[in-house]
Amino acid sequence: MTPQAETKTFTPYQVLVIAILSFIQFTVILDFMVIAPLGAILMNAMSISPAQFGWVVSAYAFSAGVSGLLAAGFADRFDRKKFLLFFYAGFLIGTFLCGVAADYRFLLIARIVTGLFGGVIASVSLAIVTDLFPYEKRSRVMGFVQMSFAVSQVAGIPLGIYLANAFGWHAPFLLILAIGVIAGGVIVRWLRPVDAHIARESASDRNAIAHLKKTLSQFLYRKAFVTTALLTLGGFMMMPFSSAYLVNNIAVTQAQLPLVFLFTGMASIFILPMVGKFSDMIGKFRIFAVGTILASVMVVIFTHLSVTPLWEIVVINIILFAGIMSRMIPATALMTAVPEMVDRGAFMSINSSLQQISGGVASIVAGAIIVQHAANGPLEHYDLLGYACVASMILCIGLLYGIHRHVEQKLHHAPQPGIAHTAGE
């Protein structure tokens, strides 16, 4: 196979790896995303305020951030397959606790447990992608892996809302648990060990604290961490209250709500691979810049909606999601090229932690800004969140441009050592 052909196709085992990572990301994303559509139900069922609901969302985010930082020093010392299995098992235990939670306090504790383990899974998956796929393919790989987000919207979230309406809000978590057990079996059976990074580990890297300090001491890494935090902060503030906003402000009924997620997810199945393909073909930063402009315009439109026909809401939501994913996929692919191989696990863990913590901060800030004067009443000040999101999105363009320039220089002067063949043997 010629080098050119090799960059355009995936081997059978690479396809299998993408499928496995997409499968487990589906369960993790669904567990995290299903909270927002259940917002209106939870606030009514538990008689909690928007601020308290913000803490339910943030509990996962903050605990995930803490666990990611704690795991960072150890992330490059073990086979990534075993590391992934350990945290995925803990995630399933936390999801089970959510499925049997009886009150607000228990649910809060359950979300903390779920976050402690679930927050590390994305970083391990990214490290595996970086180890097994060359830079030229990573946007396409991320496009396929991120399709788990779309599938969760097409099948998972609508089904979760249906189960919540029919059997209570606990049901979606029990569904995730059942799917997750199958996903765990798939990892055990078919994913090969991912341990090439261990052979390159230096003596200082064997010390968890020293390895963490080494990773945090590098200026480029710190710049990437700040960029990631801002990316998440801007993109997450609207999300926790999006379903409550649709129901209480735009008069979307609980029965119609699954349709919004269904059609958006169906469109995303086509959008995400295209974004990944164009990011690799045209340039990751260029697609990011275009996505930022599109997302900024759609955020302003979305946050100023009044009562609107369902079909218009679906179209607006699809275009908004396309803009957001046109930012996240190329930005994530760019970030995978920043760390050296021996630092990848630690870098991805810290990066993931900052994503989670920033998401938690965004949720708390949103909960403090949003005001709801009566149960089932409209949410006020949602437009202010939109303006804050747009400001952070625009600021990210300058920060990510610096990352882009460094990656381009790094690949030009010192092409990455290829270990991608390990995914195709």
Secondary structure as UniProt FT lines:
FT   HELIX           3..8
FT   HELIX           12..33
FT   TURN            34..38
FT   HELIX           39..45
FT   TURN            46..47
FT   HELIX           50..72
FT   TURN            73..76
FT   HELIX           80..99
FT   HELIX           104..132
FT   HELIX           135..145
FT   HELIX           147..151
FT   HELIX           152..156
FT   HELIX           157..167
FT   TURN            169..170
FT   HELIX           171..190
FT   HELIX           196..200
FT   HELIX           204..206
FT   HELIX           208..217
FT   HELIX           219..236
FT   HELIX           239..241
FT   HELIX           242..248
FT   TURN            254..256
FT   HELIX           257..282
FT   HELIX           284..302
FT   TURN            303..304
FT   HELIX           310..336
FT   HELIX           341..343
FT   HELIX           344..369
FT   TURN            375..376
FT   HELIX           382..413
FT   HELIX           420..423
//
